[in-house]
């Protein structure tokens, strides 16, 4: 061996073919665990590193994944849903483990972002993070599908278009949190968050909420469902309008933790205490939830697992392997805002 080690040097020492070395370093299931470990140990001993440029030229790929973060209205200038920020670490880590670089790009949903990426060689596949109105960008997803661009998205699976989606069981999670409030003796429920076709995740949470109420023999009062996008400002305004109806309620199920923050501020503005007068729960378990006053009872989505699955499923798509949607289990996190001890 002269100079930098190559895959042929590893193959010579391991007594295998160069193609076997390539497969082993890509964690291919075609290589046995014993052979893979042997090859990895030799690669480490020889200080071998993959020449990504050469590999990309041979395979006509970029060995890069693109993470597209779609702007969400926020109370600060970040325009990024805090739940998605918590995914970034696991997405970056998993890309490294899978041998991919990560291109992070900030996009506006109303631009032609899909055209930029579907016809370029910037990335081998796309990870899409962002809410917005689903009906506004559904046609762009359809173009990506028709073009054969590999992509995965975080969110609820939809029947209107066949895409690979990673999400949580929104319906069951909302049932968990509503049933918890029912067990605490709450009788009259408000729900704050969009419950329409444009917000399939929030819709599933509203449906789960209603199912739990009906199961407990509690009437669903549609007058106490208030539409609000995923911002504290919209949630604040929606809650004020609810209170102006003068329909009493002793519990609020917010479609997200960010929405719960706006609900909390509106209730305080009108002199109502949480959880004394009204129990409040959210959904997501963003880092801010445990630092609110009172701390927020919520339904946790495992953001670390979500990031890992998004990358793994996308790599499977790129390789042409069969891929199915994945749903992450939720976990009830009890804190002060519901009125029960953790």
GUFIKOL-147891 format. One record per residue (C-alpha): residue in three letters; x, y, z. Coordinates in steps of 0.2 Angstrom, whole numbers, plus 5000, padded with zeros to 4 digits. Example, Ala and Ser with C-alpha at 12.3 -4.5 7.8 and 13.67 -1.06 7.14 Angstrom:
BEGIN
+--------+------+------+------+
: residu :    X :    Y :    Z :
+--------+------+------+------+
:    ALA : 5062 : 4978 : 5039 :
:    SER : 5068 : 4995 : 5036 :
+--------+------+------+------+
END
This chain:
BEGIN
+--------+------+------+------+
: residu :    X :    Y :    Z :
+--------+------+------+------+
:    UNK : 5000 : 5000 : 5000 :
:    UNK : 5007 : 5017 : 4995 :
:    UNK : 4999 : 5033 : 5001 :
:    UNK : 4980 : 5034 : 5005 :
:    UNK : 4972 : 5017 : 5009 :
:    UNK : 4959 : 5011 : 4996 :
:    UNK : 4945 : 4999 : 4996 :
:    UNK : 4956 : 4987 : 4986 :
:    UNK : 4969 : 4987 : 5000 :
:    UNK : 4955 : 4982 : 5013 :
:    UNK : 4949 : 4969 : 5001 :
:    UNK : 4967 : 4962 : 5000 :
:    UNK : 4969 : 4961 : 5019 :
:    UNK : 4952 : 4954 : 5022 :
:    UNK : 4953 : 4941 : 5008 :
:    UNK : 4937 : 4947 : 5000 :
:    UNK : 4932 : 4956 : 4984 :
:    UNK : 4932 : 4975 : 4982 :
:    UNK : 4913 : 4974 : 4980 :
:    UNK : 4911 : 4965 : 4996 :
:    UNK : 4921 : 4979 : 5005 :
:    UNK : 4909 : 4992 : 4997 :
:    UNK : 4894 : 4983 : 5003 :
:    UNK : 4901 : 4980 : 5020 :
:    UNK : 4905 : 4999 : 5022 :
:    UNK : 4887 : 5003 : 5017 :
:    UNK : 4880 : 4990 : 5029 :
:    UNK : 4872 : 4980 : 5016 :
:    UNK : 4862 : 4965 : 5022 :
:    UNK : 4871 : 4955 : 5008 :
:    UNK : 4887 : 4954 : 5019 :
:    UNK : 4887 : 4943 : 5035 :
:    UNK : 4889 : 4952 : 5052 :
:    UNK : 4906 : 4943 : 5054 :
:    UNK : 4913 : 4949 : 5038 :
:    UNK : 4907 : 4966 : 5040 :
:    UNK : 4915 : 4968 : 5057 :
:    UNK : 4931 : 4961 : 5050 :
:    UNK : 4931 : 4974 : 5036 :
:    UNK : 4927 : 4988 : 5047 :
:    UNK : 4941 : 4984 : 5059 :
:    UNK : 4954 : 4983 : 5044 :
:    UNK : 4947 : 5000 : 5037 :
:    UNK : 4949 : 5008 : 5054 :
:    UNK : 4967 : 5001 : 5056 :
:    UNK : 4971 : 5008 : 5039 :
:    UNK : 4963 : 5025 : 5042 :
:    UNK : 4952 : 5022 : 5027 :
:    UNK : 4940 : 5036 : 5023 :
:    UNK : 4927 : 5035 : 5009 :
:    UNK : 4931 : 5046 : 4994 :
:    UNK : 4913 : 5053 : 4992 :
:    UNK : 4917 : 5062 : 4976 :
:    UNK : 4923 : 5046 : 4967 :
:    UNK : 4908 : 5036 : 4974 :
:    UNK : 4896 : 5049 : 4968 :
:    UNK : 4903 : 5049 : 4951 :
:    UNK : 4902 : 5030 : 4950 :
:    UNK : 4884 : 5029 : 4956 :
:    UNK : 4877 : 5046 : 4949 :
:    UNK : 4872 : 5051 : 4966 :
:    UNK : 4877 : 5066 : 4977 :
:    UNK : 4877 : 5056 : 4994 :
:    UNK : 4868 : 5071 : 5001 :
:    UNK : 4850 : 5072 : 5008 :
:    UNK : 4841 : 5089 : 5009 :
:    UNK : 4831 : 5094 : 5024 :
:    UNK : 4818 : 5107 : 5019 :
:    UNK : 4811 : 5117 : 5034 :
:    UNK : 4795 : 5126 : 5029 :
:    UNK : 4792 : 5142 : 5038 :
:    UNK : 4779 : 5143 : 5051 :
:    UNK : 4773 : 5159 : 5059 :
:    UNK : 4781 : 5161 : 5076 :
:    UNK : 4782 : 5173 : 5090 :
:    UNK : 4800 : 5176 : 5087 :
:    UNK : 4810 : 5178 : 5070 :
:    UNK : 4815 : 5159 : 5069 :
:    UNK : 4799 : 5155 : 5059 :
:    UNK : 4803 : 5137 : 5063 :
:    UNK : 4791 : 5126 : 5074 :
:    UNK : 4800 : 5122 : 5090 :
:    UNK : 4795 : 5104 : 5088 :
:    UNK : 4805 : 5102 : 5072 :
:    UNK : 4820 : 5110 : 5080 :
:    UNK : 4821 : 5096 : 5092 :
:    UNK : 4822 : 5084 : 5077 :
:    UNK : 4837 : 5092 : 5069 :
:    UNK : 4850 : 5083 : 5081 :
:    UNK : 4844 : 5066 : 5077 :
:    UNK : 4842 : 5069 : 5058 :
:    UNK : 4860 : 5075 : 5057 :
:    UNK : 4866 : 5061 : 5068 :
:    UNK : 4857 : 5048 : 5058 :
:    UNK : 4863 : 5055 : 5041 :
:    UNK : 4881 : 5054 : 5047 :
:    UNK : 4879 : 5036 : 5052 :
:    UNK : 4871 : 5032 : 5035 :
:    UNK : 4885 : 5040 : 5026 :
:    UNK : 4876 : 5055 : 5020 :
:    UNK : 4879 : 5074 : 5021 :
:    UNK : 4864 : 5085 : 5026 :
:    UNK : 4859 : 5100 : 5016 :
:    UNK : 4847 : 5111 : 5027 :
:    UNK : 4837 : 5123 : 5017 :
:    UNK : 4823 : 5135 : 5023 :
:    UNK : 4808 : 5137 : 5011 :
:    UNK : 4792 : 5146 : 5010 :
:    UNK : 4778 : 5134 : 5006 :
:    UNK : 4770 : 5146 : 4993 :
:    UNK : 4786 : 5146 : 4982 :
:    UNK : 4791 : 5133 : 4968 :
:    UNK : 4803 : 5124 : 4980 :
:    UNK : 4798 : 5107 : 4973 :
:    UNK : 4804 : 5112 : 4955 :
:    UNK : 4821 : 5118 : 4962 :
:    UNK : 4824 : 5101 : 4970 :
:    UNK : 4815 : 5089 : 4958 :
:    UNK : 4826 : 5093 : 4943 :
:    UNK : 4843 : 5096 : 4951 :
:    UNK : 4856 : 5085 : 4958 :
:    UNK : 4858 : 5094 : 4974 :
:    UNK : 4852 : 5079 : 4984 :
:    UNK : 4847 : 5061 : 4982 :
:    UNK : 4831 : 5064 : 4992 :
:    UNK : 4821 : 5076 : 5002 :
:    UNK : 4815 : 5077 : 5020 :
:    UNK : 4800 : 5089 : 5022 :
:    UNK : 4796 : 5097 : 5039 :
:    UNK : 4782 : 5110 : 5041 :
:    UNK : 4764 : 5112 : 5043 :
:    UNK : 4755 : 5125 : 5034 :
:    UNK : 4738 : 5122 : 5025 :
:    UNK : 4740 : 5104 : 5017 :
:    UNK : 4728 : 5108 : 5003 :
:    UNK : 4740 : 5122 : 4997 :
:    UNK : 4755 : 5111 : 4994 :
:    UNK : 4747 : 5094 : 4990 :
:    UNK : 4749 : 5097 : 4972 :
:    UNK : 4767 : 5100 : 4974 :
:    UNK : 4769 : 5084 : 4983 :
:    UNK : 4760 : 5075 : 4968 :
:    UNK : 4772 : 5083 : 4956 :
:    UNK : 4787 : 5076 : 4966 :
:    UNK : 4778 : 5059 : 4966 :
:    UNK : 4775 : 5059 : 4947 :
:    UNK : 4793 : 5065 : 4944 :
:    UNK : 4800 : 5050 : 4955 :
:    UNK : 4809 : 5061 : 4967 :
:    UNK : 4812 : 5052 : 4983 :
:    UNK : 4805 : 5061 : 4998 :
:    UNK : 4798 : 5058 : 5015 :
:    UNK : 4787 : 5070 : 5026 :
:    UNK : 4783 : 5072 : 5044 :
:    UNK : 4764 : 5072 : 5046 :
:    UNK : 4748 : 5062 : 5045 :
:    UNK : 4746 : 5050 : 5031 :
:    UNK : 4733 : 5056 : 5019 :
:    UNK : 4722 : 5046 : 5007 :
:    UNK : 4722 : 5059 : 4993 :
:    UNK : 4740 : 5056 : 4988 :
:    UNK : 4752 : 5041 : 4991 :
:    UNK : 4768 : 5048 : 5000 :
:    UNK : 4779 : 5041 : 5013 :
:    UNK : 4775 : 5049 : 5030 :
:    UNK : 4782 : 5048 : 5047 :
:    UNK : 4771 : 5053 : 5061 :
:    UNK : 4763 : 5049 : 5078 :
:    UNK : 4746 : 5041 : 5082 :
:    UNK : 4738 : 5058 : 5083 :
:    UNK : 4721 : 5051 : 5086 :
:    UNK : 4726 : 5039 : 5100 :
:    UNK : 4737 : 5052 : 5108 :
:    UNK : 4722 : 5064 : 5109 :
:    UNK : 4712 : 5051 : 5117 :
:    UNK : 4725 : 5048 : 5130 :
:    UNK : 4725 : 5066 : 5135 :
:    UNK : 4706 : 5068 : 5135 :
:    UNK : 4703 : 5053 : 5145 :
:    UNK : 4716 : 5059 : 5158 :
:    UNK : 4705 : 5075 : 5160 :
:    UNK : 4689 : 5065 : 5161 :
:    UNK : 4697 : 5055 : 5175 :
:    UNK : 4701 : 5071 : 5184 :
:    UNK : 4682 : 5075 : 5184 :
:    UNK : 4682 : 5088 : 5170 :
:    UNK : 4664 : 5089 : 5162 :
:    UNK : 4664 : 5103 : 5149 :
:    UNK : 4678 : 5103 : 5135 :
:    UNK : 4685 : 5116 : 5123 :
:    UNK : 4696 : 5112 : 5109 :
:    UNK : 4708 : 5125 : 5101 :
:    UNK : 4716 : 5121 : 5084 :
:    UNK : 4711 : 5119 : 5066 :
:    UNK : 4700 : 5104 : 5063 :
:    UNK : 4699 : 5103 : 5044 :
:    UNK : 4706 : 5095 : 5028 :
:    UNK : 4720 : 5108 : 5028 :
:    UNK : 4727 : 5102 : 5045 :
:    UNK : 4726 : 5083 : 5045 :
:    UNK : 4736 : 5081 : 5061 :
:    UNK : 4726 : 5093 : 5071 :
:    UNK : 4710 : 5085 : 5063 :
:    UNK : 4715 : 5068 : 5069 :
:    UNK : 4718 : 5075 : 5087 :
:    UNK : 4701 : 5083 : 5087 :
:    UNK : 4693 : 5067 : 5081 :
:    UNK : 4702 : 5057 : 5095 :
:    UNK : 4696 : 5070 : 5107 :
:    UNK : 4678 : 5068 : 5102 :
:    UNK : 4679 : 5049 : 5102 :
:    UNK : 4685 : 5050 : 5120 :
:    UNK : 4671 : 5062 : 5125 :
:    UNK : 4657 : 5051 : 5117 :
:    UNK : 4664 : 5035 : 5125 :
:    UNK : 4662 : 5044 : 5142 :
:    UNK : 4645 : 5049 : 5138 :
:    UNK : 4650 : 5068 : 5137 :
:    UNK : 4642 : 5078 : 5123 :
:    UNK : 4653 : 5086 : 5110 :
:    UNK : 4649 : 5105 : 5110 :
:    UNK : 4655 : 5111 : 5093 :
:    UNK : 4653 : 5128 : 5099 :
:    UNK : 4668 : 5125 : 5110 :
:    UNK : 4679 : 5121 : 5095 :
:    UNK : 4690 : 5136 : 5090 :
:    UNK : 4700 : 5136 : 5074 :
:    UNK : 4718 : 5142 : 5076 :
:    UNK : 4734 : 5139 : 5067 :
:    UNK : 4750 : 5133 : 5076 :
:    UNK : 4754 : 5150 : 5083 :
:    UNK : 4752 : 5157 : 5101 :
:    UNK : 4744 : 5173 : 5093 :
:    UNK : 4731 : 5164 : 5084 :
:    UNK : 4727 : 5153 : 5099 :
:    UNK : 4726 : 5168 : 5110 :
:    UNK : 4713 : 5177 : 5098 :
:    UNK : 4703 : 5161 : 5096 :
:    UNK : 4702 : 5158 : 5115 :
:    UNK : 4696 : 5176 : 5118 :
:    UNK : 4682 : 5173 : 5105 :
:    UNK : 4678 : 5157 : 5114 :
:    UNK : 4677 : 5166 : 5131 :
:    UNK : 4666 : 5179 : 5123 :
:    UNK : 4653 : 5166 : 5119 :
:    UNK : 4650 : 5164 : 5138 :
:    UNK : 4648 : 5145 : 5137 :
:    UNK : 4656 : 5138 : 5152 :
:    UNK : 4670 : 5125 : 5151 :
:    UNK : 4682 : 5118 : 5163 :
:    UNK : 4695 : 5110 : 5152 :
:    UNK : 4704 : 5115 : 5136 :
:    UNK : 4713 : 5103 : 5124 :
:    UNK : 4725 : 5112 : 5113 :
:    UNK : 4731 : 5105 : 5097 :
:    UNK : 4749 : 5109 : 5101 :
:    UNK : 4760 : 5115 : 5115 :
:    UNK : 4762 : 5132 : 5105 :
:    UNK : 4743 : 5134 : 5104 :
:    UNK : 4742 : 5129 : 5123 :
:    UNK : 4754 : 5144 : 5127 :
:    UNK : 4742 : 5156 : 5118 :
:    UNK : 4727 : 5148 : 5127 :
:    UNK : 4735 : 5150 : 5144 :
:    UNK : 4739 : 5169 : 5141 :
:    UNK : 4721 : 5172 : 5135 :
:    UNK : 4714 : 5163 : 5151 :
:    UNK : 4725 : 5174 : 5162 :
:    UNK : 4720 : 5190 : 5153 :
:    UNK : 4702 : 5186 : 5158 :
:    UNK : 4706 : 5182 : 5176 :
:    UNK : 4705 : 5163 : 5175 :
:    UNK : 4717 : 5152 : 5183 :
:    UNK : 4725 : 5136 : 5177 :
:    UNK : 4722 : 5123 : 5183 :
:    UNK : 4711 : 5131 : 5196 :
:    UNK : 4697 : 5137 : 5185 :
:    UNK : 4702 : 5128 : 5169 :
:    UNK : 4713 : 5112 : 5166 :
:    UNK : 4724 : 5114 : 5151 :
:    UNK : 4733 : 5101 : 5140 :
:    UNK : 4744 : 5102 : 5125 :
:    UNK : 4752 : 5091 : 5112 :
:    UNK : 4771 : 5088 : 5107 :
:    UNK : 4781 : 5091 : 5123 :
:    UNK : 4792 : 5104 : 5116 :
:    UNK : 4806 : 5109 : 5128 :
:    UNK : 4796 : 5125 : 5133 :
:    UNK : 4782 : 5115 : 5140 :
:    UNK : 4791 : 5110 : 5156 :
:    UNK : 4796 : 5128 : 5159 :
:    UNK : 4778 : 5136 : 5157 :
:    UNK : 4770 : 5142 : 5172 :
:    UNK : 4761 : 5131 : 5177 :
:    UNK : 4771 : 5118 : 5168 :
:    UNK : 4761 : 5110 : 5154 :
:    UNK : 4753 : 5093 : 5154 :
:    UNK : 4755 : 5086 : 5136 :
:    UNK : 4757 : 5072 : 5124 :
:    UNK : 4775 : 5068 : 5120 :
:    UNK : 4780 : 5063 : 5102 :
:    UNK : 4798 : 5055 : 5102 :
:    UNK : 4807 : 5068 : 5091 :
:    UNK : 4823 : 5058 : 5092 :
:    UNK : 4815 : 5042 : 5085 :
:    UNK : 4806 : 5053 : 5072 :
:    UNK : 4822 : 5060 : 5065 :
:    UNK : 4830 : 5043 : 5064 :
:    UNK : 4815 : 5036 : 5055 :
:    UNK : 4814 : 5050 : 5042 :
:    UNK : 4832 : 5047 : 5037 :
:    UNK : 4831 : 5028 : 5037 :
:    UNK : 4815 : 5028 : 5027 :
:    UNK : 4822 : 5040 : 5014 :
:    UNK : 4838 : 5030 : 5012 :
:    UNK : 4827 : 5015 : 5009 :
:    UNK : 4817 : 5024 : 4996 :
:    UNK : 4833 : 5030 : 4987 :
:    UNK : 4839 : 5012 : 4986 :
:    UNK : 4822 : 5007 : 4978 :
:    UNK : 4817 : 4996 : 4993 :
:    UNK : 4799 : 4994 : 4998 :
:    UNK : 4794 : 5007 : 5011 :
:    UNK : 4779 : 5009 : 5022 :
:    UNK : 4773 : 5023 : 5033 :
:    UNK : 4778 : 5023 : 5051 :
:    UNK : 4768 : 5029 : 5067 :
:    UNK : 4777 : 5033 : 5083 :
:    UNK : 4768 : 5030 : 5100 :
:    UNK : 4764 : 5044 : 5111 :
:    UNK : 4766 : 5046 : 5129 :
:    UNK : 4755 : 5056 : 5142 :
:    UNK : 4766 : 5068 : 5152 :
:    UNK : 4757 : 5074 : 5167 :
:    UNK : 4762 : 5091 : 5174 :
:    UNK : 4754 : 5105 : 5184 :
:    UNK : 4742 : 5113 : 5171 :
:    UNK : 4729 : 5098 : 5171 :
:    UNK : 4727 : 5099 : 5190 :
:    UNK : 4734 : 5082 : 5194 :
:    UNK : 4751 : 5078 : 5202 :
:    UNK : 4764 : 5071 : 5191 :
+--------+------+------+------+
END
